[in-house]
Amino acid sequence: MRIIMKTATYAVMHLVVAVSVAYALSGDWRIALGIGLLEPAIQTVFYNLHERLWGAGDKGSLRGAGQAMPASSVAA
């Protein structure tokens, strides 16, 4: 459940940032909204995949997604 909540809050934050940046660059709210809705949606899927792949490195499978690495496993 934690990974779902983390992904959802990241998506909202990303949406706000994406629309703001797209508006600052384009000056057109329609373009900004289009970019702002499309880019975070795609990015959220890849963020979740990224988290799962990092979790798989710990556990050897995708079941470890969203779990923090033990401090002893972190390379200096």
LINMO-V450455 format. One record per helix or strand of 2 or more residues. SS is the DSSP state (alpha for helix, beta for strand). FROM is the first residue (numbers start at 1). LEN is the number of residues. If there is no record, write none. Layout:
{{SS FROM LEN} {SS FROM LEN}}
//
This chain:
{{alpha 2 25} {alpha 29 31} {alpha 62 3} {alpha 71 3}}
//
